[in-house]
Amino acid sequence: MTTSGPGAGARGTGIEDVYPLTALQQGMLLESRLAPGSGVYWVQVGLLLEGELDLGALAGAWGVVAGRHGVLRSGVVWEGVAVPVSVVSRGAGVEWVVVDVSGLGEGAAGGVVSGLLAA
């Protein structure tokens, strides 16, 4: 099989595809590189889940979603390349960490959550 187009040279590697950055992505990269540590364009989402929770099912579902949507397995490479590109990893695993704060008081639990969000 002959393949051409974005990422064609990446076949047989851990890379699924390679795309040029859009003008907006180039600008976002520039601004974030000019202000390292500023958190510009970094968004975190937190959810409060109540009731019974099947952690295995939740982790598995998130893995299916990441496997189905390449944008969730993408990152920007700018070092060691002539032009920055977006690289989609093939089958990248989802890192899943469970932090149980249910046995902590409200203040201690809030401190743990704040620490995780700041990391």
C-alpha positions as CSV (number, residue, x, y, z in Angstrom):
1,M,0.0,0.0,0.0
2,T,1.3,3.4,-0.9
3,T,0.4,6.4,1.3
4,S,0.9,10.0,0.6
5,G,-0.1,13.2,2.5
6,P,0.4,14.3,6.0
7,G,2.3,11.8,8.1
8,A,3.0,9.4,5.3
9,G,6.6,9.0,6.3
10,A,5.6,8.2,9.9
11,R,4.1,4.8,9.1
12,G,5.6,2.0,11.2
13,T,6.3,4.3,14.1
14,G,4.4,5.5,17.1
15,I,3.2,8.4,15.0
16,E,-0.2,8.2,13.4
17,D,-0.1,11.5,11.5
18,V,1.7,14.9,11.2
19,Y,0.0,18.1,10.3
20,P,1.2,21.6,9.7
21,L,0.0,24.1,12.3
22,T,-2.8,26.5,11.4
23,A,-2.1,30.2,11.6
24,L,-4.0,30.3,14.9
25,Q,-2.0,27.4,16.4
26,Q,1.3,29.1,15.3
27,G,0.2,32.2,17.1
28,M,-0.7,30.3,20.2
29,L,2.6,28.5,20.2
30,L,4.5,31.8,19.8
31,E,2.6,33.5,22.7
32,S,3.0,30.5,25.0
33,R,6.8,30.3,24.2
34,L,7.2,34.1,24.8
35,A,5.6,33.7,28.3
36,P,6.7,30.3,29.7
37,G,4.9,29.3,32.9
38,S,2.1,31.9,32.3
39,G,-0.6,29.3,31.7
40,V,-1.8,31.1,28.7
41,Y,-3.9,28.7,26.6
42,W,-3.8,26.1,29.3
43,V,-7.3,25.0,30.4
44,Q,-8.2,22.5,33.1
45,V,-11.6,21.1,33.8
46,G,-12.7,19.6,37.1
47,L,-15.8,17.5,37.7
48,L,-17.5,16.6,40.9
49,L,-18.9,13.1,40.6
50,E,-21.4,11.9,43.1
51,G,-22.8,8.4,43.7
52,E,-21.4,5.0,42.8
53,L,-18.6,5.2,40.3
54,D,-17.1,2.4,38.3
55,L,-13.5,3.6,37.9
56,G,-12.6,0.9,35.5
57,A,-15.6,1.7,33.2
58,L,-14.8,5.4,33.4
59,A,-11.1,4.9,32.5
60,G,-12.0,2.5,29.7
61,A,-14.5,4.9,28.2
62,W,-12.0,7.7,28.3
63,G,-9.5,5.4,26.5
64,V,-12.1,4.7,23.8
65,V,-12.7,8.4,23.3
66,A,-9.0,9.2,23.1
67,G,-8.5,6.3,20.7
68,R,-11.4,7.5,18.5
69,H,-10.3,11.2,18.3
70,G,-6.8,11.9,17.2
71,V,-6.9,15.5,18.5
72,L,-6.8,14.1,22.0
73,R,-3.6,12.3,21.2
74,S,-1.9,15.3,19.6
75,G,0.9,17.5,20.6
76,V,3.0,20.2,19.0
77,V,6.6,19.6,18.1
78,W,8.8,22.7,17.6
79,E,12.3,21.7,18.7
80,G,14.5,19.9,16.2
81,V,12.2,20.5,13.2
82,A,12.4,23.2,10.5
83,V,8.7,24.2,11.0
84,P,6.5,23.4,14.1
85,V,4.0,20.6,13.4
86,S,1.1,18.9,15.2
87,V,1.9,15.2,15.8
88,V,-0.8,12.6,16.4
89,S,0.4,9.7,18.5
90,R,-0.7,6.2,17.5
91,G,-2.5,4.5,20.3
92,A,-1.3,6.7,23.0
93,G,-2.4,5.5,26.4
94,V,-4.5,7.6,28.8
95,E,-2.7,8.3,32.1
96,W,-5.3,7.6,34.8
97,V,-4.6,8.6,38.4
98,V,-7.1,8.3,41.2
99,V,-6.8,10.5,44.2
100,D,-9.4,9.6,46.9
101,V,-10.0,12.6,49.2
102,S,-13.2,11.2,50.6
103,G,-11.6,10.4,54.0
104,L,-10.3,14.0,54.4
105,G,-12.0,17.0,55.9
106,E,-13.2,19.7,53.5
107,G,-10.2,21.9,54.1
108,A,-7.6,19.1,53.6
109,A,-9.5,17.8,50.5
110,G,-9.6,21.3,49.0
111,G,-5.8,21.6,49.6
112,V,-5.1,18.4,47.8
113,V,-7.3,19.4,44.8
114,S,-5.7,22.8,44.6
115,G,-2.3,21.2,44.6
116,L,-3.2,18.9,41.8
117,L,-4.6,21.7,39.7
118,A,-1.5,23.8,40.3
119,A,0.8,21.0,39.1
